[in-house]
Amino acid sequence: MEASTAQYVLECGTEDCENNCQFYCNHCHRPLCEQCKDEHQKSPDTKSHEVVPFLQHKRLLPVDKCKLHPTRNADILCNECNIPLCSKCTTMEEHFGHKFVDMEDTDAEKLAFCLEEISKIQEYFLPTSKGLKTETDEDGKEVKKTMDGIRNSIKAEAKSLKDLVDKVTSDKLEQANTIEKSLLKVLKQQEKTYDDYNKYLEKLLKEFHDYLPLSNFKVLLSAKLENSKIQFIPETTKPVPPVFTAGQFTYDDVSKLHGNIGVPNIKPDKRKIKPMATSLTQLKPTEKEMKQDREKSDVKQTLSLSASVTKVREYTVPGVDRVYHISLGKSGRLWASDEYGNLVHTDLQGDQLQKIRTSGTDEGYHTVTQDGDLIYTDRKNKVINRIQQDNTVTEFIKTGNWKPISIHSSHINGDILVGMVKGGEAKVTRYNKAGEEIQNIQRDNKGQALYNDPHYITENINGDICTSDYSKHAVVVVNKSGQHRFSYTGQGSMFVPYGICTDLLGHIIVCDSFHMNNKVHILNQDGHFLSLLLTPQQGINNPCCLCVDDENNLHVGQYNTNTVTVYKYLQ
């Protein structure tokens, strides 16, 4: 092992004892294990010796003779002059008023400091730094994976743009062919007109020639020449050829159509550096530290999935026919909506506090922010509105030509996640708390569309974005960077995901509203199916939406009633 990383370990100095030393006898200058220390302090010969923890021990220093008084040992250090002295030197005039310390005490103090710093480096700084280096290596792999995805997306967009250009080119060429046919048809008709007129003239010319011979003068005299008057030459128009006007576009115009590469305006997360223990010399945490650790892990240690689900209570939401989405607020209040655009603010006693009309339907189109305000999507006007706690409604975010259909306010950092659609496309956009766009998620690493209809959306405890996609029949999960992690498509039969939420253990809970299923699925954080949490045998019928409250109870809204049922599913 290299000296820089070797552990400072010393065996007990008692003969035939192989235990590691923890103590030191300053009198004997001998390292001791705990057992030998006890025996050393009980022995009549050594019980008066000073035994200290090893890191506080005094070493047996080499004996140097005083240069001025060769018969004496130089075992005292002058603090001011920083030179070793003997006891007689301390009385000399040049050291008058100086402070003196025992060299063994000074050595022990500085040795303890060195050993403690070695322990800090070995037990904390080096392992932590190596861990951070490993983390940077993993981040490098993640960056490469992300950039591979971006490159694939660029190629996919380029193909889409090229296909569109090819389609436009084909249509323009077809248009040119059609115009050409039309012009040639008119010219063909004009050509026939002149052919017919030429035949008429040739016929008339022959008639006049027949009158000329003298032998036909009687015929000429009897002819009614006024009927043979020459008709006017038919008038026709020259064709007006079409003109091609070249399109006016620049590199920037094409670049904008193709898409942009941008770094989200997100404050980068600081790498987590675990705090150093207050004393690395005692390799045991203090009682206070152990209590804090226990409190932090108590919730996860004590809570787990219950073997059975228990119905806790029910409450009715006034002003709606059905409950398609629930947003829990503060002080036991909540917002709920149906598919007819009714959005109601109520309490758990069923008292209606506020009701507004929206353009929302059967989707998760509202959420409560960290500040306690409600924000909801307006797909008709392509905006996101905010209802403040004084019930005033204001326009918050404009979404351009995208229709916002689902929304979730992050409990981690307050970011706003919005599912949107436009034509045949769909995406998830992240906004910060101020409503500024900072991220768009639309395609996977292979350039394939991630979403078709992201009509419910939520966020897990690790920052994963979980989307219930009705058209894909899947729960689509990406990490906070937008990289596709997995898609869950049910357990064999038709899967029609509706409402979705997560809990403090990282479970993903989703409604399966297919009329033959009527179940609630629960998955772990990595998308592995755990169980059917609720089934028709437990009285559930067409579950549409769900959410978890502060007491870890599950609220479930259903298609056929405005009653919400609350279940206890963790123990």
VOGU-3710 file (C-alpha; in Angstrom, 3 decimals, decimal comma):
1> meastaqyvl> 0,000/0,000/0,000  1,282/3,490/-0,826  2,477/5,601/2,072  0,035/8,389/1,241  -2,967/6,150/1,725  -1,678/3,676/4,317  -3,710/3,416/7,510  -1,885/4,491/10,688  -2,302/1,203/12,608  -0,041/0,028/15,459
11> ecgtedcenn> -0,157/-3,199/17,381  -0,201/-3,426/21,158  3,312/-3,295/22,657  2,652/-6,075/25,185  4,549/-9,265/24,335  2,441/-11,894/22,533  -0,521/-9,482/22,218  -1,598/-8,887/18,598  -4,487/-6,486/19,226  -4,421/-3,001/17,754
21> cqfycnhchr> -3,311/-0,350/20,164  -5,788/2,284/21,329  -3,843/3,706/24,270  -0,309/4,667/25,222  1,644/4,732/28,479  3,653/7,946/28,494  5,852/6,657/31,302  6,799/3,332/29,685  6,450/4,719/26,150  4,515/1,621/25,168
31> plceqckdeh> 1,375/1,257/23,025  -1,471/-0,678/24,696  -4,709/-2,294/23,644  -7,793/-1,781/25,827  -7,313/-5,074/27,707  -3,607/-4,466/28,368  -4,388/-0,883/29,413  -6,730/-2,166/32,145  -4,121/-4,639/33,402  -1,408/-1,925/33,238
41> qkspdtkshe> -3,439/0,425/35,424  -4,240/-2,325/37,971  -0,627/-3,459/38,405  0,992/-2,021/41,602  4,144/-1,232/39,628  2,440/0,753/36,868  -0,917/1,953/38,227  0,478/5,484/38,741  1,630/5,733/35,118  -0,036/8,226/32,776
51> vvpflqhkrl> -2,062/6,242/30,198  -3,699/8,311/27,451  -5,530/7,678/24,150  -2,972/6,871/21,504  -3,495/10,105/19,573  -2,539/12,067/22,701  0,599/10,081/23,550  4,082/11,408/24,144  6,855/9,766/22,193  10,236/8,801/23,586
61> lpvdkcklhp> 12,311/11,472/21,945  16,043/11,146/21,129  18,154/12,598/23,927  20,250/15,584/22,793  22,833/17,199/25,070  22,720/20,945/25,607  25,355/22,726/23,514  26,110/25,190/26,330  25,865/22,713/29,206  26,987/19,318/27,794
71> trnadilcne> 26,219/17,448/31,029  22,525/18,311/30,775  19,791/17,099/28,434  18,168/19,661/26,098  14,551/18,693/26,849  12,905/22,141/27,051  11,769/24,271/24,115  11,880/28,078/24,167  8,690/29,269/22,452  10,134/32,648/21,470
81> cniplcskct> 13,495/31,398/20,184  12,158/28,019/19,001  15,342/26,219/20,123  15,893/23,331/22,550  17,359/24,239/25,956  18,351/22,585/29,185  16,937/23,652/32,531  20,019/25,783/33,274  19,635/27,677/29,971  16,218/28,921/31,051
91> tmeehfghkf> 17,874/31,057/33,746  20,126/32,845/31,272  19,584/36,553/30,611  18,832/36,138/26,881  15,829/33,959/27,735  14,508/36,180/30,494  10,681/36,511/30,255  10,385/33,809/27,588  7,856/30,976/27,757  9,162/27,428/27,950
101> vdmedtdaek> 7,400/24,157/27,217  8,306/20,527/27,679  9,492/19,102/24,371  7,560/15,879/24,911  4,336/17,858/25,446  4,926/19,890/22,293  5,803/16,781/20,311  2,686/14,981/21,594  0,460/17,919/20,641  1,876/18,187/17,125
111> lafcleeisk> 1,907/14,425/16,650  -1,751/14,282/17,647  -2,469/17,010/15,097  -0,646/15,070/12,348  -2,432/11,823/13,201  -5,784/13,559/13,249  -5,129/15,153/9,855  -4,015/11,761/8,482  -7,256/10,275/9,782  -9,287/13,071/8,185
121> iqeyflptsk> -7,575/12,572/4,847  -7,947/8,776/4,920  -11,446/8,606/6,376  -13,065/11,629/4,730  -11,241/13,823/2,244  -9,699/11,133/0,012  -12,764/8,823/-0,170  -15,068/11,819/-0,701  -12,854/13,269/-3,434  -12,585/9,872/-5,153
131> glktetdedg> -16,361/9,552/-4,965  -16,768/12,975/-6,593  -14,280/11,976/-9,307  -16,350/8,848/-9,982  -19,440/11,049/-10,115  -17,792/13,291/-12,734  -16,958/10,174/-14,781  -20,611/9,109/-14,604  -21,704/12,632/-15,537  -19,367/12,457/-18,527
141> kevkktmdgi> -21,090/9,270/-19,683  -24,467/10,920/-19,129  -23,380/13,970/-21,152  -22,285/11,703/-24,026  -25,586/9,842/-23,832  -27,475/13,147/-23,846  -25,501/14,500/-26,790  -26,025/11,251/-28,731  -29,741/11,797/-28,165  -29,485/15,419/-29,347
151> rnsikaeaks> -27,560/14,350/-32,456  -30,210/11,740/-33,238  -32,909/14,378/-32,698  -31,085/16,766/-35,075  -30,937/14,034/-37,722  -34,604/13,186/-37,179  -35,583/16,861/-37,492  -33,417/17,167/-40,620  -35,177/14,165/-42,162  -38,574/15,630/-41,267
161> lkdlvdkvts> -37,548/18,964/-42,785  -36,128/17,271/-45,908  -39,303/15,175/-46,281  -41,324/18,376/-46,006  -39,125/20,109/-48,613  -39,492/17,077/-50,915  -43,276/17,192/-50,470  -43,396/20,928/-51,228  -41,120/20,391/-54,241  -43,367/17,621/-55,549
171> dkleqantie> -46,462/19,791/-55,098  -44,821/22,759/-56,860  -43,732/20,582/-59,796  -47,256/19,174/-60,036  -48,608/22,731/-60,009  -46,203/23,678/-62,848  -47,310/20,623/-64,850  -50,971/21,545/-64,376  -50,391/25,150/-65,529  -48,463/23,895/-68,573
181> ksllkvlkqq> -51,280/21,525/-69,523  -53,846/24,307/-69,201  -51,841/26,725/-71,401  -51,159/24,054/-74,044  -54,854/23,156/-74,099  -55,791/26,781/-74,868  -53,122/26,959/-77,603  -54,396/23,692/-79,072  -57,895/25,160/-79,267  -56,477/28,304/-80,971
191> ektyddynky> -54,593/26,102/-83,444  -57,844/24,320/-84,350  -59,574/27,685/-84,773  -56,983/28,760/-87,363  -57,060/25,346/-89,077  -60,830/25,699/-89,537  -60,457/29,308/-90,783  -57,749/28,284/-93,274  -60,002/25,542/-94,655  -62,769/28,116/-94,997
201> lekllkefhd> -60,467/30,465/-96,975  -59,243/27,693/-99,277  -62,831/26,735/-100,036  -63,775/30,357/-100,724  -60,686/30,796/-102,911  -61,720/27,819/-105,009  -65,193/29,269/-105,480  -63,796/32,562/-106,741  -61,411/30,785/-109,099  -64,348/28,838/-110,561
211> ylplsnfkvl> -66,036/32,110/-111,587  -63,049/33,337/-113,594  -63,201/31,236/-116,870  -65,145/32,939/-119,719  -67,163/29,837/-120,161  -68,657/30,431/-116,683  -69,607/34,069/-117,182  -73,337/33,237/-117,026  -72,760/31,553/-113,683  -70,833/34,598/-112,504
221> lsaklenski> -73,698/36,891/-113,634  -76,255/34,903/-111,674  -74,051/34,427/-108,571  -74,963/36,280/-105,339  -71,500/37,424/-104,459  -72,628/39,332/-101,349  -72,962/35,924/-99,644  -69,323/35,250/-100,429  -67,923/38,168/-98,443  -64,713/37,144/-96,641
231> qfipettkpv> -65,140/36,608/-92,847  -62,750/38,409/-90,506  -59,697/36,567/-89,209  -60,466/35,127/-85,736  -58,762/36,971/-82,891  -56,898/35,005/-80,214  -54,689/35,939/-77,275  -51,111/35,032/-76,655  -50,519/32,897/-73,520  -49,254/34,621/-70,379
241> ppvftagqft> -46,432/32,411/-69,108  -46,207/31,943/-65,314  -43,310/33,384/-63,354  -41,459/31,589/-60,571  -40,651/33,810/-57,621  -37,862/32,347/-55,565  -38,520/32,088/-51,844  -36,739/34,515/-49,542  -35,045/32,645/-46,721  -31,754/32,745/-44,879
251> yddvsklhgn> -29,592/30,348/-42,925  -31,238/31,593/-39,726  -34,714/30,877/-41,141  -33,758/27,281/-41,942  -31,968/26,920/-38,600  -35,085/28,085/-36,769  -37,214/25,552/-38,656  -34,717/22,820/-37,900  -34,610/23,512/-34,164  -32,053/24,875/-31,752
261> igvpnikpdk> -29,570/23,399/-29,317  -29,729/25,262/-26,047  -28,559/24,766/-22,496  -31,550/25,056/-20,123  -31,403/28,119/-17,907  -31,282/25,925/-14,831  -28,960/26,652/-11,957  -26,636/23,628/-11,885  -26,931/21,418/-8,833  -23,898/21,499/-6,575
271> rkikpmatsl> -22,287/18,128/-6,077  -23,230/16,816/-2,677  -20,230/16,696/-0,374  -21,071/14,761/2,748  -20,259/16,665/5,942  -17,197/15,629/7,890  -17,824/14,116/11,315  -16,985/16,467/14,198  -14,275/14,126/15,458  -12,822/11,489/13,192
281> tqlkptekem> -10,607/10,281/16,006  -13,566/8,743/17,774  -14,921/6,576/14,968  -18,340/6,520/16,737  -21,063/9,144/16,096  -22,351/11,182/19,002  -25,738/10,421/20,511  -27,115/13,610/18,957  -25,865/12,597/15,501  -27,328/9,109/15,877
291> kqdreksdvk> -30,663/10,608/16,928  -30,685/12,931/13,914  -29,861/10,038/11,572  -32,618/7,966/13,135  -35,122/10,790/12,690  -34,153/11,214/9,025  -34,599/7,553/8,228  -37,539/6,869/10,537  -40,166/7,556/7,853  -38,648/5,272/5,221
301> qtlslsasvt> -37,802/2,593/7,754  -41,257/2,517/9,295  -43,386/2,940/6,153  -43,909/0,211/3,608  -46,693/-1,111/1,389  -49,486/-2,565/3,470  -50,665/-6,100/2,772  -54,192/-4,734/2,364  -55,722/-1,350/1,554  -58,064/0,208/4,112
311> kvreytvpgv> -60,814/2,691/3,294  -60,382/5,711/5,596  -63,215/8,055/4,596  -65,162/9,610/1,724  -66,027/13,186/0,824  -68,189/14,763/-1,882  -67,017/17,491/-4,240  -69,880/19,941/-4,937  -70,302/21,582/-8,342  -68,947/18,701/-10,456
321> drvyhislgk> -70,551/15,584/-11,900  -67,388/13,493/-11,800  -63,888/13,928/-10,417  -61,214/13,773/-13,121  -58,400/15,562/-11,252  -57,591/16,637/-7,680  -55,029/19,209/-6,523  -54,497/19,231/-2,764  -53,985/22,668/-1,203  -53,346/23,904/2,306
331> sgrlwasdey> -55,452/23,649/5,470  -57,478/20,651/4,312  -58,672/22,342/1,120  -58,489/21,089/-2,435  -59,344/21,827/-6,063  -61,210/19,297/-8,216  -62,470/19,281/-11,811  -64,714/17,326/-14,179  -64,607/16,928/-17,970  -67,016/19,835/-18,564
341> gnlvhtdlqg> -64,625/22,608/-17,518  -65,964/22,983/-13,952  -63,109/23,751/-11,523  -64,167/23,831/-7,866  -62,376/24,902/-4,675  -63,746/22,979/-1,683  -62,911/21,599/1,746  -63,129/18,033/3,006  -66,548/18,751/4,517  -67,979/19,366/1,038
351> dqlqkirtsg> -68,312/23,158/1,353  -67,848/24,921/-1,994  -65,484/27,894/-1,647  -65,091/28,935/-5,294  -66,088/27,728/-8,749  -64,842/28,852/-12,167  -65,396/27,760/-15,762  -62,379/26,627/-17,779  -61,620/24,959/-21,124  -60,238/21,886/-19,314
361> tdegyhtvtq> -61,562/18,369/-19,887  -60,598/14,901/-18,614  -56,949/15,645/-17,847  -54,697/16,853/-15,043  -54,911/20,512/-15,998  -54,409/22,185/-12,583  -51,880/22,080/-9,721  -51,124/23,912/-6,461  -47,766/25,721/-6,290  -45,318/25,909/-3,389
371> dgdliytdrk> -46,820/29,329/-2,594  -50,300/27,830/-2,271  -51,654/29,389/-5,502  -53,505/27,303/-8,087  -52,321/27,366/-11,696  -54,326/25,797/-14,513  -54,036/25,373/-18,273  -56,345/27,056/-20,783  -56,023/24,970/-23,914  -58,435/27,180/-25,852
381> nkvinriqqd> -56,420/30,389/-25,409  -53,057/28,592/-25,078  -52,149/30,154/-21,751  -51,610/29,117/-18,140  -53,555/31,106/-15,539  -52,903/31,643/-11,840  -55,533/31,865/-9,091  -54,030/33,589/-6,090  -55,231/32,942/-2,552  -57,355/36,094/-2,667
391> ntvtefiktg> -59,236/34,438/-5,608  -57,933/36,838/-8,280  -57,238/35,190/-11,650  -54,284/36,404/-13,731  -52,592/35,234/-16,934  -49,277/33,625/-15,994  -47,643/31,942/-19,040  -48,321/32,066/-22,787  -47,535/28,790/-24,585  -47,387/30,086/-28,165
401> nwkpisihss> -49,030/27,767/-30,688  -48,931/24,769/-28,324  -52,045/23,701/-26,399  -51,239/23,072/-22,703  -53,219/20,088/-21,417  -51,554/18,892/-18,188  -49,521/20,595/-15,475  -47,612/19,867/-12,241  -45,798/22,143/-9,785  -42,604/20,516/-8,477
411> hingdilvgm> -42,410/19,913/-4,733  -38,612/19,786/-5,103  -37,811/23,213/-6,568  -41,106/24,820/-7,601  -40,521/24,306/-11,354  -43,663/23,945/-13,475  -43,974/20,924/-15,795  -46,504/21,225/-18,631  -47,694/18,590/-21,115  -48,575/20,153/-24,504
421> vkggeakvtr> -49,865/19,149/-27,930  -49,790/20,744/-31,379  -51,194/18,954/-34,394  -49,687/15,473/-34,273  -46,844/16,484/-31,951  -46,524/16,486/-28,162  -43,921/17,584/-25,633  -43,252/18,407/-21,983  -41,963/21,899/-21,181  -40,339/22,973/-17,919
431> ynkageeiqn> -40,774/26,531/-16,623  -39,190/28,029/-13,522  -41,297/29,568/-10,748  -41,256/32,912/-12,563  -42,788/31,322/-15,677  -39,624/31,383/-17,803  -39,191/28,454/-20,222  -36,045/26,483/-19,363  -36,427/23,015/-20,934  -38,296/21,148/-23,689
441> iqrdnkgqal> -38,571/17,355/-23,771  -39,904/15,815/-26,984  -37,757/12,959/-28,346  -35,707/10,035/-27,034  -32,061/9,245/-27,820  -33,080/7,621/-31,114  -35,007/10,674/-32,259  -38,379/9,021/-31,696  -41,291/10,992/-30,248  -41,665/10,361/-26,515
451> yndphyiten> -45,277/11,500/-26,233  -48,592/11,458/-28,087  -51,058/12,708/-25,469  -49,447/13,613/-22,115  -52,738/14,242/-20,334  -51,522/13,724/-16,728  -48,081/14,583/-15,360  -46,210/14,429/-12,035  -42,676/14,327/-10,599  -40,985/11,656/-8,457
461> ingdictsdy> -38,729/12,200/-5,425  -35,600/11,687/-7,571  -36,641/14,346/-10,088  -38,013/11,894/-12,697  -40,891/13,296/-14,788  -43,727/10,746/-14,953  -46,347/11,230/-17,670  -49,568/9,348/-18,258  -49,957/9,143/-22,046  -53,456/8,126/-23,104
471> skhavvvvnk> -52,683/7,534/-26,812  -49,464/5,587/-26,202  -51,214/3,448/-23,554  -48,141/3,989/-21,399  -46,620/5,736/-18,427  -43,562/7,506/-19,891  -40,764/8,343/-17,439  -37,743/10,559/-18,180  -35,076/11,820/-15,782  -34,761/15,496/-14,888
481> sgqhrfsytg> -32,427/15,996/-17,883  -35,128/14,691/-20,217  -33,506/11,330/-20,975  -35,954/8,447/-21,388  -35,701/5,980/-18,484  -38,577/3,573/-19,138  -42,170/3,219/-20,276  -44,714/1,108/-18,398  -47,473/-0,419/-20,553  -49,497/-2,413/-18,042
491> qgsmfvpygi> -49,786/-6,108/-17,313  -50,756/-7,728/-20,593  -54,306/-6,484/-21,208  -55,268/-3,127/-22,712  -53,797/-0,371/-20,513  -55,452/3,074/-20,491  -53,539/5,277/-18,019  -55,277/8,274/-16,491  -54,419/10,044/-13,210  -50,887/9,581/-11,879
501> ctdllghiiv> -49,015/10,547/-8,688  -45,966/9,558/-6,604  -45,350/9,219/-2,864  -42,496/9,851/-0,410  -41,116/6,336/-1,021  -40,793/6,977/-4,769  -43,732/4,747/-5,718  -45,523/5,593/-8,993  -49,296/5,146/-8,674  -51,473/5,259/-11,814
511> cdsfhmnnkv> -55,137/4,685/-12,715  -55,988/2,143/-15,409  -59,381/3,341/-16,643  -60,010/0,792/-19,392  -63,624/-0,256/-18,830  -62,712/-3,929/-18,388  -59,844/-3,201/-15,973  -60,783/-0,423/-13,500  -57,634/-0,838/-11,438  -54,928/1,219/-9,754
521> hilnqdghfl> -51,336/0,024/-10,410  -48,365/0,760/-8,149  -44,763/0,639/-9,453  -41,415/1,221/-7,827  -39,168/4,135/-8,755  -37,592/2,156/-11,627  -40,899/1,147/-13,221  -41,156/-2,402/-11,872  -44,723/-3,478/-11,213  -45,374/-4,094/-7,500
531> sllltpqqgi> -49,090/-4,830/-7,269  -52,638/-3,857/-8,161  -53,347/-1,448/-5,335  -57,108/-1,190/-5,987  -59,440/-3,413/-8,020  -63,220/-3,646/-8,610  -63,363/-6,235/-5,787  -62,562/-3,376/-3,399  -65,435/-1,270/-4,711  -63,420/0,845/-7,125
541> nnpcclcvdd> -65,146/1,720/-10,403  -63,546/3,702/-13,240  -60,735/5,388/-11,265  -59,734/8,614/-13,028  -57,442/10,525/-10,712  -55,476/10,230/-7,501  -53,114/12,059/-5,163  -51,326/11,439/-1,855  -51,844/13,801/1,110  -49,457/14,794/3,927
551> ennlhvgqyn> -50,637/11,836/6,013  -49,677/9,420/3,209  -53,308/8,593/2,411  -54,398/8,029/-1,202  -57,340/10,093/-2,554  -59,090/8,470/-5,559  -61,620/10,195/-7,835  -63,905/8,171/-10,126  -65,663/8,603/-13,469  -69,189/7,771/-12,278
561> tntvtvykyl> -69,461/9,886/-9,112  -68,400/13,147/-7,483  -67,414/11,281/-4,315  -63,712/10,916/-3,556  -62,595/7,853/-1,554  -59,543/8,019/0,721  -57,460/4,883/1,366  -54,593/3,960/3,689  -52,103/1,850/1,739  -48,838/2,290/3,687
571> q> -48,067/0,820/7,100
//
